[in-house]
Amino acid sequence: MQEIETRIIKIDVNKIKEKLINLGCKKVKDENQINNLYDFPDRRMLNKKGYARIRIVEDNLNNVVVNYMTTKKLLSQEKYKIMEENEVIIDNSTIGAQIFTSLGLELVESIKKHRESYQFKTSLIEIDINDPSFCPFPYLEIEGTNEDEIKEIVALLGYTMEDTTSKTIYELLQSEGIVKGV
């Protein structure tokens, strides 16, 4: 699957939530996540802005824990970040991690975050609040498959496309003077 994604950083979370509710967006996710990122020792995937991930999701809306095994590969970063994503639900995050390590990958970083996601037409608007030791500011991810819809969402939330970025989270942290050694 390909996803088109853009970010808006340093948002006012309460104002964004209010706007989303006023737009009639439905909350579809309220979750605590642990994102364990894997790569080869030479960092060949991260150096090409991709990675393998085991995500452990505590789904607060449905009161369940769901584990995902994912690979992502950057296809384009011109106007939007366009990624190829392959993802499957797995029964056991430990077994997923063992599969990655048996293939020669190693755990690079473990990132905790809270995510709330809202549905607008066919797109997702996601409010991410990471553990401050990783990323000290909240941000929006707007993702979908329709560029016009993404532009519409940006405008409805009171932003312009100039307020958005296609940078990866690591590039954003570096541009904000927060150096990550991944």
Backbone hydrogen bonds, N-H to C=O, Kabsch-Sander energy under -0.5 kcal/mol:
donor,donor_aa,acceptor,acceptor_aa,energy
3,E,83,M,-1.6
4,I,144,G,-3.2
5,E,81,K,-1.8
6,T,142,I,-1.9
7,R,165,T,-2.2
8,I,140,L,-1.7
10,K,138,P,-1.1
11,I,138,P,-1.2
13,V,11,I,-0.9
16,I,12,D,-2.3
17,K,13,V,-2.6
18,E,14,N,-2.2
19,K,15,K,-2.3
20,L,16,I,-2.6
21,I,17,K,-2.4
22,N,18,E,-2.5
23,L,19,K,-1.8
24,G,21,I,-1.4
25,C,20,L,-2.4
26,K,119,Q,-1.1
28,V,26,K,-0.5
28,V,117,S,-2.8
29,K,117,S,-1.6
31,E,115,R,-2.8
32,N,58,E,-1.8
33,Q,113,K,-3.2
34,I,56,I,-1.9
35,N,111,I,-3.1
36,N,34,I,-0.7
36,N,54,I,-3.0
37,L,35,N,-0.7
37,L,109,E,-3.0
38,Y,52,A,-3.3
39,D,106,E,-1.9
43,R,40,F,-2.5
47,N,43,R,-2.7
48,K,44,R,-0.6
48,K,45,M,-0.8
49,K,46,L,-2.0
50,G,45,M,-2.9
51,Y,72,K,-2.0
52,A,38,Y,-1.9
53,R,70,T,-3.1
54,I,36,N,-2.3
55,R,53,R,-0.5
55,R,68,Y,-2.4
56,I,34,I,-2.6
56,I,54,I,-0.5
57,V,55,R,-0.6
57,V,66,V,-3.2
58,E,32,N,-3.2
58,E,56,I,-0.5
59,D,57,V,-0.9
59,D,64,V,-2.8
60,N,30,D,-2.6
60,N,58,E,-0.9
61,L,30,D,-0.6
63,N,59,D,-1.2
64,V,59,D,-1.3
66,V,57,V,-2.5
67,N,90,I,-0.7
68,Y,55,R,-2.8
69,M,88,V,-2.8
70,T,53,R,-2.9
71,T,86,N,-2.4
72,K,51,Y,-2.8
73,K,84,E,-2.0
74,L,48,K,-0.6
75,L,82,I,-3.3
76,S,82,I,-1.6
81,K,5,E,-2.6
82,I,76,S,-2.9
82,I,80,Y,-0.7
83,M,3,E,-1.6
83,M,81,K,-0.5
84,E,73,K,-3.0
85,E,1,M,-2.9
85,E,83,M,-0.6
86,N,71,T,-2.5
88,V,69,M,-2.1
90,I,67,N,-2.6
96,G,92,N,-1.9
97,A,93,S,-2.4
98,Q,94,T,-2.1
99,I,95,I,-2.2
100,F,96,G,-2.1
101,T,97,A,-2.6
102,S,98,Q,-2.4
103,L,99,I,-1.1
103,L,100,F,-0.7
104,G,101,T,-1.5
105,L,100,F,-2.2
106,E,39,D,-3.2
108,V,37,L,-3.5
109,E,37,L,-1.2
111,I,35,N,-2.5
113,K,33,Q,-1.9
114,H,129,I,-2.8
115,R,31,E,-2.8
116,E,127,I,-1.9
117,S,29,K,-1.9
118,Y,125,I,-2.5
119,Q,26,K,-2.6
120,F,123,S,-2.5
123,S,120,F,-2.9
124,L,143,E,-2.9
125,I,118,Y,-2.7
126,E,124,L,-0.6
126,E,141,E,-3.2
127,I,116,E,-3.3
128,D,126,E,-0.7
128,D,139,Y,-2.9
129,I,114,H,-2.7
131,D,112,K,-2.7
134,F,131,D,-2.5
135,C,131,D,-1.9
139,Y,128,D,-1.9
140,L,8,I,-3.0
141,E,126,E,-2.4
142,I,6,T,-2.8
143,E,124,L,-2.5
143,E,141,E,-0.6
144,G,4,I,-2.1
147,E,145,T,-0.5
150,I,146,N,-1.8
151,K,147,E,-2.3
152,E,148,D,-2.2
153,I,149,E,-2.3
154,V,150,I,-2.3
155,A,151,K,-2.1
156,L,152,E,-2.7
157,L,153,I,-1.9
158,G,155,A,-1.8
159,Y,154,V,-2.4
163,D,160,T,-1.6
164,T,161,M,-1.2
165,T,7,R,-1.7
172,L,168,T,-2.5
173,L,169,I,-2.5
174,Q,170,Y,-2.1
175,S,171,E,-2.5
176,E,172,L,-1.6
177,G,174,Q,-1.7
178,I,173,L,-3.4
179,V,177,G,-0.8
